[in-house]
Amino acid sequence: MRLLHITDIHFGCEDKAALEAATVMARDDPPDLIVVTGDITLDGRPQEFEAAARWLARLPQPCICTPGNHDTPYLNIPLRAFIPFRRYRRWIGPTEQAFDLPEMRLRAINTARGGQPRLDWSKGSINLADADRAAVELAGGPSGALRIIACHHPLIDTVGAPVSGGVNRGHFAAERLAAQGVDLILTGHVHNPFADPLPFGDEKTYAVGAGTLSKRLRGVPPSFNEITIEAECVHVVALGWSGSHFEPYRTWQLPRRPRP
């Protein structure tokens, strides 16, 4: 099984050359699944969503998306506070999605919020009931299937990350997802790729973040992740844009937990 994990395209500020090259790669060698973990637009404007929808229509299917904090009407405070995902649903689709194969099961959870009782609305928040329900659904599949959660914000901030996800209840959700046997939690938001074991239980639940295909760089080139699933290991390759082509930027080998 092979996945492409793409995030933080930020239409309105996308790196057109890198994005087109990534799109061509996906079309020339279609993966089993494409996962887009939010911040598809820059400011949640209609023209940005229209461009995003045209891009998504070019990608091979299946493709699962989840929104990010920039996918709300970023500068229109009333819309952002009261109907934050109307535009997202119109042009992209549901804010929470599911995908199942015998070898892999995925649930996408929305961690973005239009408004919150704190000053920085860009930070994430997760509903623990949503996390528990997703974990139960993932566990209902074949015992050997890889169990994946996709959301925009890292549930636990990674060491050295340039920005914080600041997810309300994120630590509790991460601990519960690990306890229920989730294998991967795919995220974006920080614009830097990473793959870290969560410090719970057998430490075989991994937080995996992809970079950005926008011009909003934070010290690393535009990038996306290619994830290959094998019986005993998950291979993650962050493919970085050189200016003319993608090449491996960082790689990780993540041992899988044994299944009965």
C-alpha positions, 0 to 999 in steps of 0.5 A: 500500500502507498499513500501520498500525504499532502498538506498546507497548499494554501491556494492564494499563496501556493508554490505553483511549480512544486504543486504542479510537479507533485500533481504530475507525480500523483497522476503518473503513478497513482497511489492507493490513497491521497490524504490532504490534511488541511489549509488547502486555502490561504484565507478561505476566499471563494476564488481560493476554494475554486482553485482548490476544487479544480486541483482536487479534480485533477488528482487520482482518486480516492482522495480524503481531505480534512480542513485546516484553520485557514479553510475558514473565512479567515478575514471575515470574522462574522462568517468565521465565527458562525458559519466557518465551514460553509465554503469548505463544504461547498467546494471541498466536501464533508469536514470529516471523512472515512476510507476503508480497505482490508489493509488500511482504514482511515478516519479524518477528524476536524481539529480546526475551529472558526471561533474559540474562547481564546484569542488565537483561533488558529490553534486546534481543538479536538472532541474526545468523543469524535476521537473515541468513535473514530478509534472504535471504527478503525478497530472494527476492521481486519486485525492486520489493517493499518489504523490511521487518523488524519487531522490538521493540527498535531495533537502534541507539539513536536520538539523544535516545531516552528509553530504550535498546534496548541490543540485543546484536549490534544494530549488526552486524545493522543493518549486515548488513540494510542491506547486503542491501537491507532498506528498513524496520526497524519497532520499538517499545520507546522509546514515541516515534515516529521515522524515521531512515536507518541510517548504512550504504551508501546510507543508504536503510535506515530505522529506524522506531519507533512510539509507545505506546497506553498510559499509560506516556508519555515526553514525547509523546502516545499514538500509532501510525504510518500508513505509505504505500508508493509507488514512490519514497517511503515516507510515515510519519505518527505520529498523536498522540492529542489526547484526543478524536481522532488527528491528525498529530503528526510526518511523514517522507518516506523516499526509496526505493532504486531497484530493478533 
